[in-house]
Amino acid sequence: MRFIICGAGGLGSVIGGMLARCGEDVTLVGRARHMDAIKANGLHISGIYGDFVVRENLTCITHPRDATGEFDCMILLTKAKDSETALAEAESIKDRVRLVCSLQNGIGKEERLREWAGHDKVIGASTIEGGVLLEPGHAMAGLTTPTTAYFGELDGGITPRIEAVTAAFQKAGFGSRAMEDIRQVLWEKLMQIGTASGWSVSTLGLPLTFPDGLEAREGAMNYIALARDFLKVYKAMGYQPQNFYAPMGQFREYDSLPLDKAVDMMMQLGVRFRERMQASGETEGRTSMHQDLHRRRKMEVDVILKPYLDKAAELKVDVPVLQYVYGVAKVQDTFLAD
């Protein structure tokens, strides 16, 4: 398949590089310094998948207008705040793309893509993969799960095009699955990201990492308290937790276990997370929103946390922990640079 990734930063480079490494044709659209470094020396990927350089099957450009030919799939992977700029720039390839998906965080991005590309071109997609750009030309893969990517038709069902994209990601080394109901995955993924990100920025502060917080009992208790608020909303929507991104998201256990047992489970997860970081050489150990806070950049607070608050208000669900975490994050975000 031919892929074009609009927003080839850390995660876009990991996904694009892995797809290219297994033989897919990939065009990366990213910042000039990063694209120039890849052109000169190849794309260096390190972290959980090993340490290697990808040179073949990669085209690097700084604007979609420089892309040539037709594409089977366009993946939008900019920060949410940059989506409109990215879509405006991608007008030049819209008629040359067969299908479009977003691997960004948030809810509602698919509807925006349908407005842009047309109803029939857009599929649902979700991933928990984590990638960080360490320097121009070098991306680190820092997070995956046994099933790390899901694809499905937004109106339900699995079609040949869903199977084709799923197969390409599986071939690239990403545990992937075609889904009948991709929208449930999107809401559960947001619950996972919202819990991890909201907890990180409200509990850890600047210097600490994810395992630092989970290995402290009070930190693990805060995590469970926030997860249970998210779960109240998720279940009020008619869903039951499926643990799509286990072991990172074990929402069935958060929901059913006694508090002490759930906290013990989270503390053990913190230990395993640290062991995996040490084995892979990763030093970041932060969610993307916590990375933004750490680097004093605007966070995706309203993209990641507010959809669940809005649903809670709509369904009349009391979520005091989530409301508090959202307030803390909004205060912090006020003092961060664009």
N, C-alpha and C positions, 0 to 999 in steps of 0.2 A: 504493500500500500504506500501511497504518497501522503505524508503528513506535513502540515505547516503549523508550527507552534508560535503563536503570537504572545510574547511575554516569556522569552527564554532567559529567565534569571536562574536561581538555584534549582528549583523544582523542575522548571521547563527544560533546563539543560540535562538534568538527570534522566527525565523521561525521554527526551529527544535522543540523548546519547545512547541509552539502552536500546531504543527502537532501531537506531541506525546500526548499532553494533550487531544486531541479529539479522540485518539485511534489509530493513525497511528504508525507504527513501525519505529523508527528513530535512525540512528547511526550518532553521531557527531564525526568529526575528527578535533581536535584542539590542542592547546598548553597544555603541561603537567599540569601546575598549574591549569588551568581552568578545564580540564577534571578531575583531581584529586578532585577538590573542588565539582564538580557536583556528582561524585561518593560518596563522603562522606556525602554531605548535600542536594543533589538534585539541580536542576537548578532553581534559584530564578529569576523570571521575574517581573519587576515593570514597571510603566509608564502608557501609555494610555489604556492598556487592563486590568489594575488592578494590584494587588500585590499578587503573589502566587508562590508556589514551585511545580515544575514538577519532579516526581520521576519515574513514570511508563512509559514503552514503550521507554525508552532511553538507548542507549548503548554509552559509551564514550571511544574513542580510540585516540591515538596520531599519528597513521600511518595507511593508508588504508590496509596494509598487514595483520593487525590484525582483519579486518572485516570478519565475517562469513556468509556463505550462499549467496543467490542471492538477487538482489535489483531491484525493479521496476523503480527507478529513482535516478540518481546521480545528485546532485546540486553542481555546482562549485561556491564558494562564497569567495574565497581569494581576496586580492588586486590583481589588474591586473599584477603588477610586480612579483607576486608570482605564476602566473598561470603555468608557465613551470615546476617549481619545483613540484607543486601540481599534475600536469598531469603525470609527471615522477613517482611520488610516487604511483599514482592510477593505474599504469599499472597492478598491482597485482589483481585488481578487474574489469578491463575493460571487460573481457569476462563474468562477472557475473552481469552485469548491462544491463537492457533492454532498457533504454533510458537515455539520458544525456541532461542537460540544464545548462545555466549559468544565474545567477541573478546579475552578476557584472555590473558595468557601462561600457559603451563603445560600439563601433561598430567593427565588425570583429571577435568577440569572438566565434560566432557560427561556422564560417568557420574554425577556429582553432580547435574547438571541432570535427568537421567533419573529419579533418585530423587525429585526435587522435583516435576517436571511430568508424569512418565509417559514411558514408553519411546518412544512414537510421536510425541511433540511435538518432540523434540530433534533438531536437525541439527548437523553439524560446520561450523565456520567458523574462518577464520584470516586475520589481516591483519598487515602490517608497518608500516602507517601510524603516524606519530608526531604527537602533538599535545601542546601545553603550554598550561596556563592562565596567561596573563600577569597578568591581574587579573580581578576579577569582570566578566563580560560580554565578555571578550576572550580568544579562543583562537588560538594560532598553530599552523598546520600546518607541520611541519618535516621530514617524511620521507615519501617514497613510492617506489615502483618501478613499472616498466611494467605488471607484474601484481602488484597489491598486496593483493588479497582473493580467497579461495578458499572455495567452499561445496560440501558434498556430504553424502549420507546416511551416517550413521555405520556402517551395515552394508554400505555399498558401493552405488554407483549414482547416477544423476542422474534426478531426478523433476521433475514440473512445479513443485513448490514450490521446489526448488533453483534451477530456471531463473528463477522469478519474482524471488527475492531477488537472484540474480546480475544480472539485468537492471536492477533498481532501483539497485544499486550502480554498474553501468556508466553508467546514465543520469545519476547524480550526479557522474560524472567520475572514479571509481575504476576503474582497470584490474582487471577481475574475471573469474573463470573458474569454471565448474562442474566438479567433479572426481569421477571414479569412485572413487578411493581417497583420501579426505580425511585419513585417519589418517597416511599418509605425510607429507602436508603439515604436519600438526600436529607430528610428530616433527622434520621438517627445520626448521620455523620455530623450534622450541625450541632446536635446534642453533645456528641463526643468532643468536637472542637470547642464548643462553647464552654463545656465543663473544664476541659484542660486549660484553655486560654484564660477564661475568667478566673479560675483558681490561681493560675500562675501569676497574673498581674496583680491580683489582690492579696496573695499570700506570700509570694517569694521576694518581691521587691527586685532591685537591680542586680545584686551580685550572685544570687542563688540559682541553681539549676533544678530541673524537674525532680531528679532523685533526691536532691537535698531536702525538698519539701515533703516528699512522700515518706521518707525514712523517719521523719519526726511525727509522732503519733498525733499531735494536734493538727499538723498539716494534712495528714490522711483523713482526719475527722472532718476538716473543712471541705476536702474534696468530696466526700460522701454526702455531706449536707447539701452542697451545690448540685451534685448529680441527682439527688432525690427531688430537688425542685424542678430540674429539667424533666425528670421522669413524670412528674405529676401532669405537666402540660402535654407531653408526648402521649401518655395514656389517655388523657382527656380528648385527644384528637382521634382516638379509636385504634391506636397502634399498641402492640406489645413488643417489648425489646427483643431484638434478635441477635445482638452481639455481632453485628456485621464486621466490626473491626477488632474482634478479640485477638490477642489478650489485652490490647490497649483499652478497649471499651467493653467492660463486663457488666452491662447494665442490668441483665437478669439477676446477677448476684447483688448488685447495689440495691436492687428493689426487694429481694426476697430474704437476704441474710439478716440476722440480728446485727445491730450497729457494731458491736465489738468485733464480730467475725468479718464484717465488711471492711472495717478499718485495718484489721490484721492483713487482709488480702491486699489492700492498697500498699501497705508498708512492704510486703513481700514483692509487689510489683516494682516498687522503688529500688529495691536491692537488685532485681533482675535487670532493670533499666540501666543501673550504674555498671553492672557487669558487662552488659552489651556495649555500652559506651567505651569502656576500657578495652574490650576486645577489638572494637572497630577503629579505635583511635579518635573517636568523636569527642570534642570538647565543648560543643555548644550546649546541648541538653536543654533546649528551650523550644516552646511552641513558637509558631511564626509571629503571633501577637506579642509574646513575651520578648522575642528578638527585636521587634520594633520598639518596644519600651526600652529595652537595654541599649538600643542605638539611638534613642530619643527621636524616633520618627513616629508620625501619626499612625495610630492603630485602627484596625477594622472593627471598632467597638460596636457600631450600629449594624454592621453586616453579620457579625458573629453572635452577638448577645440579644439585640433588640427584637429579631423575629420571634423568639420565644416569649419575650415580655409582651409583645403585641398579641400573640396567641393566648397568653395567660389572661390578659385583660378581656379579650373576646370571649373566652370560655369561662371567665370568672373563677380562675384558679389562683389561690394565694401562693405567691413565691417570694417570701421575704428575703431569703438568702440570695437568690438571683437578682432581686431588685437592689440589694446592698452592693453586690459585686459589680453590677452595671454602674452604679453611682460612683464607686471607687475608680473604675476604669475611665469613666467620663471625665472625672476631675483630673486624673493623670494626663489624659489625652489633650486637655485644654492647653497644657504647657509643652506639648511636643511639636516639633517642626513639621511642616508639610513635606 
